[in-house]
Amino acid sequence: MTASSPWLPDALWSGAFFDGQWSAAAQRQPVIEPATGHSLGEIGLADAAQVARSAAAAAQAQQVWAAAPYERRAEVLRKAARLAEENIDTLVDWLVRESGSTRLKAGFEAKVTIKALHEAAALPSRSVGEILPSEPGRLNLARRRPLGVVGVISPFNFPLYLAMRAVAPAIALGNAVVLKPDPRTAVCGGAVIARLFEQAGLPQGVLQMLPGDGAAGAALTSDPHVAMIQFTGSTAAGRKVGEAAGKHLKKVSLELGGKNALIILDDADLDLAVANTAWGVYLHQGQICMATGRVLVQRSIHQAFLQKLVAKAKSLKVGDPAREDVALGPLINAAQRDHAARVVDDAVKAGATLETGGTHQDLFFAPTVLGNVRVDNPAFNEEIFAPVAVVVPFDDDDEAVRLANDSEYGLSMAIVSRNVGRALKLGERLRTGLLHINDQTVNDDVINPFGGVGASGNGTSIGGPSNVEEFTQWQWMTVKGEAPAYPI
């Protein structure tokens, strides 16, 4: 595997995608492979002035794009999907090299991204409004209209999909987009997307791709040409984005962190429960907002479950996913590794037992299991974003509900039980945006609404039936044969 390909040439990395062209950026930073620390190239970083120029150009281009025939918009999305299918190996390679994904995770992410493009291609032909009751002689309509320019700020962990799930439907519904990918994954989360739409024939200016730091994001949230911000990332950063965007009266969609609970009831099949737990905790090294952050296990099976989970964790191979078949790759950077190490250390000091793991070499963090975790333990409350299983025993269903809801977050929860009725009854009491019975916490089918409550988001959803609502706004319109003669 090489860092470049004819489809995504090296020349694209050094700048931003501005007004339909790849233009040089004054500031650059290396594209780092987390597994080795090697540089794969350079990417240009946008400053506030370039964000302003891009937003203004996007606003101008959006008017023409929104007026284009719906079939034209659909064809661009369909072609982008075909191009992604034809170049899926390149997409997977970049996800592996730049984001530290295993090939299994990267392959899934590429496929779900293609599905998002196909689903978005169906949006232009959707009904765009309703006919409302009215007095005789008047046509009374409510119709959905594009917002204008949508700013998308996307994260590093699922960089391709979590950007595309906002970019594709926003464009399909007649908006222009300014995309600011995380600078740590600016190729697979930004340059790849710009290249797809460029080759699919998207008109110049409709998509602007500008890698940048926090200053670029701040410029996007305050720009007068931007009508909406769709942000996916940490809760701490999301609070700042929400505050800044709200100050400028922008619509905001915040998809933030989670400390998601997986509840294992005493009638569960232990082997299936462990398999679900390992997937939810260790997939992509735990760097997923939906990752299983707390494993709540009924006390009667707790010890047997813990033994099996420790054995599973010890069996998982850790290494460079670009060069060997592994279950876990590297964490994204040293800051994330050090955060995980600190939480594990603090958890043990607070009384948790380190059953296995807790060590790291470079950015490779060993699959870890913490046992005997209480509600006052840092590992119970903090989002770790690393391969750390936090196992908590409980006595009955009421206590399971209390423990699961004992968090500021409310993104995803799951229950494993042979008794579906019992699980459903318990699930009705959980405060969460996503709920899975007999599955783990990491799920997304593209066609579903996706959103959390509390510190996991502002109650909005993205995906599936939510996209039309998120990326358009209502307009009320009435039509009469002639203007009435009002008495004043």
Residue pairs with C-beta under 8 A, 6 or more apart in sequence:
1 93
1 96
1 97
1 322
3 10
3 31
3 40
3 41
3 97
4 10
4 41
5 87
5 90
5 93
7 87
7 90
7 195
8 87
8 90
8 94
8 187
8 191
8 192
8 195
10 41
11 22
12 22
12 191
12 194
12 195
13 31
13 41
13 42
13 43
13 44
13 186
13 187
13 191
14 24
14 25
14 28
14 41
14 42
14 43
14 44
15 22
15 23
15 24
15 25
15 44
16 22
16 23
16 25
16 44
16 46
16 50
16 54
16 208
16 209
16 210
16 211
17 190
17 191
17 194
17 198
17 207
17 208
17 209
17 210
18 50
18 53
18 54
18 57
18 208
18 210
19 54
19 57
19 61
19 204
19 205
19 208
20 198
20 202
20 203
20 204
20 205
21 204
24 44
25 44
25 45
25 46
25 50
26 44
26 47
27 44
27 45
27 47
28 42
28 43
28 44
28 45
29 42
29 43
29 45
29 183
30 39
30 40
30 41
30 42
30 43
31 39
31 40
31 41
31 42
31 43
31 98
31 186
31 187
32 38
32 39
32 40
32 98
32 184
32 333
33 39
33 40
33 97
33 98
33 322
34 99
34 100
34 329
34 330
34 331
34 332
34 333
34 363
35 97
35 100
35 319
35 320
35 321
35 322
35 323
35 329
35 330
35 363
35 364
36 320
37 362
40 97
40 98
40 187
41 187
43 183
43 186
43 187
43 190
43 191
43 211
44 211
45 183
45 211
45 212
45 213
45 216
46 54
46 180
46 210
46 211
46 212
46 216
47 212
47 215
47 216
47 219
48 215
48 216
48 218
48 219
50 210
50 216
51 178
51 180
51 210
51 212
51 216
51 219
51 220
51 223
52 219
52 223
54 178
54 208
54 210
55 149
55 151
55 178
55 208
55 220
55 223
55 225
55 226
56 225
57 205
57 208
58 149
58 176
58 177
58 178
58 205
58 206
58 207
58 208
58 225
59 148
59 149
59 176
59 225
60 205
61 176
61 203
61 204
61 205
61 206
62 146
62 148
62 149
62 174
62 175
62 176
62 205
62 206
64 203
65 73
65 171
65 174
65 175
65 176
65 203
65 206
66 146
66 174
66 175
68 174
68 203
70 124
70 125
71 124
71 125
73 124
73 171
73 172
73 174
74 121
74 122
74 123
74 124
74 125
74 172
75 201
76 171
76 197
76 200
76 201
76 202
77 117
77 118
77 120
77 121
77 123
77 124
77 168
77 171
77 172
77 200
78 117
78 118
78 121
79 199
79 200
79 201
80 117
80 168
80 196
80 197
80 199
80 200
80 202
81 114
81 117
81 118
81 121
83 196
83 199
83 200
84 91
84 110
84 113
84 114
84 117
84 196
85 114
88 110
88 111
88 114
90 192
91 106
91 110
91 113
91 160
91 188
91 192
92 103
92 106
92 107
92 110
93 106
93 322
94 187
94 188
94 192
95 101
95 105
95 106
95 109
95 110
95 159
95 160
95 188
96 102
96 103
96 106
96 321
96 322
96 329
97 322
98 159
98 184
98 185
98 187
98 188
99 106
99 156
99 157
99 159
99 184
99 185
99 188
99 189
99 332
100 285
100 321
100 329
100 330
100 331
100 332
100 363
101 109
101 284
101 321
101 329
102 284
102 321
102 326
102 327
102 328
102 329
103 321
103 325
105 283
105 284
106 321
109 158
109 160
109 161
110 160
112 161
112 444
112 446
113 160
113 161
113 164
113 165
115 446
116 161
116 164
116 165
116 168
116 169
116 446
117 164
117 168
119 168
119 169
119 446
119 447
119 464
120 168
120 169
120 171
120 172
120 467
121 172
123 169
123 172
123 173
123 467
123 468
124 172
124 173
124 174
126 468
128 143
128 144
128 472
129 141
129 142
129 143
129 144
130 141
130 142
130 143
131 139
131 140
131 141
132 140
132 141
132 142
133 140
134 140
134 478
137 480
137 481
138 478
138 479
138 480
139 478
139 479
139 480
140 478
141 476
141 477
141 478
141 479
142 474
142 475
142 476
142 477
143 474
143 475
143 477
144 173
144 468
144 472
144 473
144 474
144 475
145 174
145 472
145 473
145 474
145 475
146 173
146 174
146 175
146 471
146 472
147 175
147 227
147 228
147 251
147 471
147 472
147 473
148 175
148 176
148 225
148 226
148 227
148 228
149 175
149 176
149 177
149 178
149 225
149 226
149 227
149 228
150 166
150 170
150 175
150 176
150 177
150 178
150 226
150 227
150 228
150 229
150 230
150 471
151 177
151 178
151 180
151 220
151 221
151 223
151 226
151 228
151 229
151 230
152 163
152 166
152 167
152 170
152 177
152 178
152 179
152 180
152 229
152 230
153 180
153 217
153 220
153 229
153 230
153 231
153 232
153 233
153 241
154 162
154 163
154 166
154 179
154 180
154 181
154 182
154 189
154 190
154 232
154 233
155 162
155 182
155 189
155 232
155 233
155 234
156 182
156 184
156 185
156 189
156 287
156 332
157 284
157 287
157 288
157 289
157 332
158 284
158 288
159 181
159 182
159 185
159 188
159 189
159 190
160 188
160 189
160 192
160 193
162 189
162 232
162 255
163 179
163 181
163 189
163 190
163 193
164 193
165 446
165 450
165 462
165 463
166 177
166 230
166 232
166 253
166 462
167 177
167 179
167 193
167 207
169 467
169 470
169 471
170 177
170 230
170 471
171 177
171 197
171 202
171 206
171 207
173 467
173 468
173 471
173 472
174 472
175 471
176 205
176 206
176 207
176 208
177 206
177 207
177 208
178 208
178 210
178 220
178 226
179 190
179 193
179 194
179 207
179 208
179 209
179 210
180 190
180 210
180 211
180 212
180 216
180 217
180 220
181 189
181 190
181 193
181 209
181 211
182 189
182 233
183 211
183 212
183 213
184 332
184 333
186 211
190 209
190 211
191 209
193 207
193 209
194 207
194 209
197 206
197 207
210 216
214 237
217 241
218 244
220 226
220 229
221 229
221 241
221 244
221 245
221 248
221 250
222 244
222 247
222 248
224 248
226 250
227 250
227 251
228 250
228 251
228 252
228 253
228 471
229 241
229 245
229 250
229 251
229 252
229 253
230 253
230 255
230 462
230 470
231 237
231 238
231 241
231 242
231 252
231 253
231 254
231 255
232 255
232 256
232 289
233 241
233 255
233 256
234 256
234 257
234 383
235 256
235 257
235 383
235 409
235 455
235 456
238 254
238 255
238 256
238 257
238 457
241 252
241 254
242 252
242 254
242 458
245 251
245 252
246 252
251 473
252 458
252 460
253 457
253 458
253 460
253 462
253 470
254 457
254 458
254 460
255 289
255 450
255 451
255 452
255 456
255 457
255 462
256 289
256 411
256 452
256 455
256 456
256 457
257 289
257 383
257 385
257 409
257 411
257 455
257 456
258 289
258 290
258 291
258 293
258 383
258 409
258 410
258 411
258 412
258 441
258 452
258 456
259 293
259 294
259 381
259 382
259 383
259 407
259 408
259 409
260 280
260 290
260 291
260 292
260 293
260 294
260 409
260 411
260 412
260 413
260 414
260 432
260 441
261 292
261 293
261 294
261 295
261 296
261 403
261 404
261 407
261 413
261 414
261 430
261 441
262 276
262 277
262 280
262 292
262 294
262 295
262 296
262 413
262 414
262 415
262 416
262 440
262 441
263 296
263 400
263 404
263 413
263 414
263 415
263 416
263 426
264 273
264 277
264 295
264 296
264 297
264 298
264 301
264 305
264 416
265 298
265 397
265 400
265 415
265 416
265 417
265 419
265 422
265 423
265 426
266 298
266 300
266 301
267 417
267 418
267 419
267 422
268 301
268 416
268 417
268 418
269 416
269 418
270 301
270 304
270 305
270 308
271 308
272 416
273 297
273 305
273 416
274 305
274 308
274 309
274 312
275 312
276 414
276 416
276 439
276 440
277 292
277 295
277 309
277 389
277 440
278 309
278 312
278 313
278 316
279 440
279 442
280 290
280 291
280 292
280 414
280 440
280 441
280 442
281 291
281 292
281 295
281 387
281 388
281 389
282 313
282 316
282 327
282 328
282 367
282 387
282 389
283 291
283 442
284 329
285 328
285 329
285 330
285 331
285 365
285 386
285 387
286 384
286 385
286 386
286 387
286 388
287 331
287 332
287 336
287 385
287 386
288 442
289 411
289 456
290 411
290 412
290 434
290 441
290 442
290 443
290 444
291 385
291 441
291 442
292 389
292 414
292 440
292 441
292 442
293 383
293 384
293 390
294 373
294 380
294 390
294 392
294 403
294 404
294 407
295 309
295 389
295 390
295 391
295 392
296 392
296 393
296 394
296 400
296 403
296 404
297 305
297 306
297 391
297 392
297 393
297 394
298 393
298 394
298 395
298 396
298 400
299 393
299 394
299 395
302 391
302 393
305 391
306 355
306 369
306 371
306 391
309 355
309 369
309 389
309 391
310 355
310 356
310 369
313 356
313 357
313 367
313 368
313 369
313 389
314 356
314 367
316 327
316 328
316 367
317 324
317 325
317 326
317 327
317 328
318 326
318 327
318 328
318 329
318 364
318 365
318 366
318 367
319 326
319 328
319 329
319 364
320 326
320 329
320 330
321 329
327 367
328 364
328 365
328 367
328 387
329 364
330 362
330 363
330 364
331 337
331 340
331 363
331 364
331 365
331 386
332 363
333 363
334 363
336 385
336 386
337 360
337 363
337 365
337 386
339 384
339 385
339 386
340 360
340 365
340 384
340 385
340 386
340 388
341 358
341 360
341 365
343 378
343 379
343 382
343 384
343 386
343 388
344 354
344 358
344 368
344 370
344 379
344 384
344 388
345 358
346 378
346 379
347 370
347 373
347 377
347 378
347 379
347 390
348 354
348 358
348 370
350 374
350 376
350 377
350 378
350 379
351 372
351 374
351 377
352 370
352 371
352 372
352 373
352 374
352 377
352 379
352 390
353 370
353 371
353 372
354 368
354 369
354 370
355 369
355 370
355 371
355 391
356 366
356 367
356 368
356 369
357 365
357 366
357 367
357 368
357 369
357 387
357 388
358 366
358 368
359 365
359 366
360 366
365 386
365 387
366 387
367 387
367 389
368 386
368 387
368 388
368 389
369 388
369 389
369 391
370 379
370 388
370 389
370 390
370 391
371 391
372 391
373 379
373 380
373 390
373 391
373 392
374 380
374 392
375 381
375 392
375 403
375 406
379 388
379 390
380 390
380 392
380 406
381 407
383 409
384 390
392 403
394 400
394 403
397 422
397 425
397 426
400 426
401 426
401 429
401 430
404 413
404 430
404 432
405 429
405 430
405 431
407 454
408 454
408 455
409 452
409 454
409 455
409 456
410 431
410 432
410 433
410 452
410 453
410 454
410 455
410 456
411 432
411 433
411 434
411 452
411 453
411 456
411 457
412 432
412 433
412 434
412 435
412 436
412 441
412 442
412 443
412 452
413 427
413 430
413 432
413 434
413 435
413 436
413 441
414 435
414 436
414 437
414 439
414 440
414 441
415 423
415 426
415 427
415 436
415 437
415 438
416 423
416 438
416 439
417 423
417 437
417 438
420 437
420 438
423 437
423 438
424 437
427 435
427 437
431 453
431 454
432 452
432 453
433 450
433 451
433 452
433 453
433 456
433 457
433 461
434 441
434 443
434 450
434 452
436 443
444 450
444 463
445 464
446 463
446 464
447 463
447 464
448 463
448 464
449 461
449 462
449 463
449 464
449 465
449 466
450 461
450 462
450 463
450 464
450 466
451 457
451 459
451 460
451 461
451 462
451 466
453 459
460 466
460 470
461 470
462 470
